[in-house]
Amino acid sequence: MLKYLTIALLLPMSLSAASNEETLQYIIADYQAQCVKAQEDFRDIDYEAGDPIVAELGLSEDNIYEITIDKDGKTATVLHAYFSCTNIGYSWCGTSGCDSYVIVDGVSYTSRGWKPMSVDIGGGYVVLIPKSGGACHNSLEIGIS
C-alpha cells in the first residue's frame, strides 16, 4: 500500500538562482559522473586494455515532467531519478523507490519514493510523494509497515 507525504517535508538541494533547466542538467550530470565512476569496478572484468570506458546513462522520458503547484498555473519540473547505467543497472533505486527532485524556480527539493504528483484540493495544490509502507512511522518513529 502506498502512503503520501507533502512537499513540505522536502529539503532544498541548493539555494542558487539557476533556472529549472540548469538545475535539471546539473542533477543529470551528477548521475552521469557517478555512472562513469562506477565503471572502474568493471575494468578488469569486461574490458580489454585500451578499450574506452562505456558509461551509458539511461532515463525514460516520462521520468521528467511538469506538475502544477499553485492556482495561478505555476509549474514545477520533476525528475524521478529512475536512471539506468552500464554494468550497474538501476542501482540508485530500490524497494523504497528512487530519489525524486521537484524543481521550483531553479531550487531542487529532494525526496525518496515514487513519482511525485500534484493534486488540486479546493483551488489549492498539494504535491504528493507516494511512499512504500516501509517508509511509514508513527509519532514515536516506530516503523509500522
C-alpha positions in Angstrom: 0.0 0.0 0.0 1.3 3.5 -0.9 1.4 6.3 1.6 1.7 10.0 0.7 3.8 12.9 2.1 3.6 16.6 1.1 6.3 18.7 -0.4 6.7 20.5 2.9 8.9 17.6 4.1 11.4 18.0 1.3 14.8 19.6 1.7 16.3 22.2 -0.7 19.3 20.8 -2.6 20.7 24.3 -3.3 19.8 27.9 -2.9 21.1 29.2 -6.2 19.2 31.3 -8.7 19.6 28.8 -11.6 16.7 28.1 -14.0 14.8 24.8 -13.7 16.6 23.5 -16.8 20.0 24.4 -15.5 19.3 22.7 -12.2 17.9 19.6 -14.1 21.1 19.4 -16.2 23.3 19.7 -13.1 21.5 16.8 -11.4 21.7 14.6 -14.6 25.4 15.5 -14.9 26.0 14.3 -11.4 24.3 10.9 -12.1 26.4 10.7 -15.3 29.6 11.2 -13.3 28.5 8.6 -10.8 27.9 6.2 -13.7 31.3 6.8 -15.2 33.0 6.3 -11.8 31.1 3.0 -11.2 32.8 1.6 -14.4 36.1 1.5 -12.6 34.9 -1.6 -10.7 34.4 -3.4 -14.1 37.6 -2.5 -15.9 39.3 -5.9 -15.0 36.1 -7.9 -15.9 34.5 -6.6 -19.1 37.2 -4.6 -20.8 40.4 -5.3 -22.7 43.4 -3.0 -22.2 42.9 0.3 -24.1 39.2 -0.1 -24.5 37.3 3.2 -24.0 35.1 3.5 -20.9 31.4 2.9 -21.8 29.1 4.6 -19.3 25.6 5.0 -20.8 23.2 6.7 -18.5 19.5 5.9 -19.4 16.3 7.5 -18.3 12.8 7.1 -19.8 11.4 10.5 -20.9 8.3 10.0 -18.7 10.6 10.5 -15.7 11.0 14.2 -16.4 7.7 16.1 -16.4 5.9 19.2 -15.1 3.3 19.4 -12.3 1.1 22.4 -11.4 1.9 23.7 -8.0 -0.5 26.7 -7.5 -3.9 28.0 -8.5 -2.3 30.5 -10.9 -0.9 27.7 -13.0 2.7 27.8 -11.8 4.6 24.6 -12.6 7.5 22.7 -11.1 9.8 20.4 -13.1 10.0 16.9 -11.7 12.9 14.5 -12.2 12.2 11.0 -11.0 15.7 9.5 -10.9 14.9 6.0 -12.3 18.3 6.0 -14.1 20.0 3.0 -15.6 23.7 2.8 -16.1 26.1 0.4 -17.9 27.1 -2.6 -15.7 25.1 -1.3 -12.6 21.6 -1.2 -13.9 19.1 0.7 -11.8 21.3 0.7 -8.6 20.1 4.1 -7.4 16.6 2.8 -6.8 15.3 0.0 -4.5 12.2 -1.1 -2.6 11.9 2.4 -1.2 11.7 3.8 -4.7 14.1 6.4 -6.2 15.2 9.9 -5.4 12.9 12.5 -6.9 13.6 16.1 -7.5 10.9 18.8 -7.6 12.5 21.9 -9.1 10.8 25.3 -8.5 12.5 28.5 -9.6 15.8 26.7 -10.0 15.7 25.2 -6.5 15.5 21.5 -6.1 13.6 19.8 -3.3 14.5 16.1 -2.9 12.6 13.1 -1.6 12.7 9.4 -1.9 9.8 7.3 -3.1 7.7 7.0 -6.2 6.8 9.7 -8.8 5.6 13.0 -7.3 2.2 14.3 -8.4 0.2 17.4 -7.6 -3.5 17.4 -6.6 -5.9 20.3 -6.7 -7.6 20.5 -3.3 -10.3 23.2 -3.3 -8.4 25.6 -5.6 -5.0 25.0 -3.9 -2.4 22.4 -4.9 -0.6 19.8 -2.8 2.4 17.9 -4.0 2.2 14.2 -3.0 5.2 11.8 -2.8 4.0 8.2 -2.8 5.9 6.1 -0.3 6.1 2.4 0.4 4.7 1.1 3.7 8.3 0.6 5.0 8.8 4.3 4.9 5.9 4.9 7.4 6.5 5.6 11.1 4.2 6.5 14.0 4.8 9.5 16.3 7.5 7.5 18.2 9.4 6.9 15.0 8.5 3.2 15.1 8.0 1.6 11.7 4.5 0.4 11.1 4.8 -1.4 7.7 
